[in-house]
Amino acid sequence: MKKEGTTTIRGIVIPAVWNEKGDIVSVDIATYHEETYRVAEGAVGQRLLSLLKKRVVVDGIVNRQSTHRTIEVKNVEIDKTTP
């Protein structure tokens, strides 16, 4: 796993993982460049569950693995710019 410095990404919050009851338990950020980042568990990451289908700007630490990217979110804001 490769860990990078703080990165800012813009995109839309989308559901990624559901529990056995059908509740969303994890989300991804789908960027405007067709990349996805799995949001790591944590307090700020949990806040993103309430922002499904919203455009956001997130700052965090990106971890790259061979098959996917994860972001440890440090800050999140609603994206008020035009993509």
CORMONOR-V356030 format. One record per backbone hydrogen bond with DSSP energy under -1.0 kcal/mol. NH is the residue of the N-H (numbers start at 1). CO is the residue of the C=O. Records with the same first field share a line. If there is no record, write none. Layout:
NH->CO + CO
This chain:
2->64
4->62
7->60
9->58
11->56
12->30
13->54
14->28
16->26
17->26
19->23
22->19
25->17
26->17
28->14
29->37
30->12
31->35
34->31
37->29
38->69
39->27
40->71
46->42
47->43
49->46
50->47
51->48
53->13
54->51
56->11
57->77
58->9
59->75
60->7
61->72
63->70
64->2
65->68
70->63
71->38
72->61
74->59
75->59
77->57
79->55
